[in-house]
Amino acid sequence: MEIIIGILAGILTSISMVPQLIKVIKEKDVENLSPAMISILLVGVSMWVVYGFIREEWPIILSNAFSVLINITLLTCYLLFRERK
């Protein structure tokens, strides 16, 4: 049962940023995004990937690696779509 809870938690937290990413890509509007928050989150989920490798826990590795991908994409969109002032 605990592995199922871990997998579900990983899936839900991993997909939590997908709606934001879809909205940003569709609208090309990043005015309300915080690059600091995305960067901090990116460092955190990257550390979870490392921790997963140390513990050899594939649910941790896979769910957080997906989060890394989503957050790198979101940060890239921020850098591409922000208004230069």
C-alpha positions as CSV (number, residue, x, y, z in Angstrom):
1,M,0.0,0.0,0.0
2,E,2.8,2.5,0.8
3,I,4.3,2.1,-2.7
4,I,0.9,2.9,-4.2
5,I,0.7,6.1,-2.1
6,G,4.2,7.0,-3.0
7,I,3.5,6.5,-6.7
8,L,0.3,8.5,-6.6
9,A,1.9,11.3,-4.6
10,G,4.7,11.4,-7.2
11,I,2.3,11.5,-10.1
12,L,0.2,14.3,-8.6
13,T,3.1,16.5,-7.6
14,S,4.8,15.9,-10.9
15,I,1.8,17.0,-13.0
16,S,0.9,19.9,-10.8
17,M,2.8,22.4,-13.0
18,V,1.6,21.0,-16.4
19,P,-1.6,23.2,-16.5
20,Q,0.6,26.3,-15.9
21,L,3.0,25.2,-18.6
22,I,0.2,24.6,-21.1
23,K,-1.3,28.1,-20.3
24,V,2.1,29.7,-20.7
25,I,2.8,28.0,-24.1
26,K,-0.7,28.8,-25.4
27,E,-0.7,32.5,-24.3
28,K,3.0,33.2,-24.4
29,D,2.4,35.3,-21.3
30,V,4.8,34.9,-18.4
31,E,4.1,38.2,-16.5
32,N,2.7,36.4,-13.5
33,L,5.4,33.7,-13.2
34,S,8.1,34.0,-10.6
35,P,11.5,32.9,-12.0
36,A,12.8,32.7,-8.5
37,M,10.1,30.2,-7.5
38,I,10.7,28.1,-10.6
39,S,14.4,28.1,-10.0
40,I,14.1,27.1,-6.3
41,L,11.6,24.4,-7.2
42,L,14.0,23.2,-10.0
43,V,16.8,22.9,-7.5
44,G,14.6,21.1,-5.0
45,V,13.2,18.5,-7.5
46,S,16.7,18.0,-8.9
47,M,17.9,17.1,-5.4
48,W,15.0,14.7,-5.0
49,V,16.3,12.9,-8.2
50,V,19.7,12.6,-6.7
51,Y,18.2,11.3,-3.4
52,G,16.2,8.8,-5.4
53,F,19.3,7.5,-7.0
54,I,21.1,7.3,-3.7
55,R,18.1,5.3,-2.3
56,E,17.5,3.4,-5.5
57,E,13.8,4.5,-5.4
58,W,12.5,4.6,-9.0
59,P,9.1,6.3,-8.1
60,I,11.1,9.2,-6.6
61,I,13.6,9.3,-9.5
62,L,10.9,9.2,-12.2
63,S,8.4,11.6,-10.8
64,N,11.0,14.2,-9.9
65,A,12.8,13.8,-13.2
66,F,9.5,14.6,-14.9
67,S,9.2,17.6,-12.6
68,V,12.7,18.7,-13.6
69,L,11.7,18.5,-17.3
70,I,8.5,20.5,-16.7
71,N,10.3,23.2,-14.7
72,I,13.2,23.6,-17.1
73,T,10.6,24.0,-19.9
74,L,8.7,26.6,-17.8
75,L,11.9,28.5,-17.0
76,T,12.9,28.4,-20.7
77,C,9.5,29.8,-21.6
78,Y,9.9,32.5,-19.1
79,L,13.2,33.5,-20.6
80,L,11.8,33.4,-24.1
81,F,8.5,35.2,-23.6
82,R,9.3,37.8,-21.0
83,E,9.1,41.4,-22.0
84,R,12.5,43.0,-22.1
85,K,12.3,46.4,-20.4
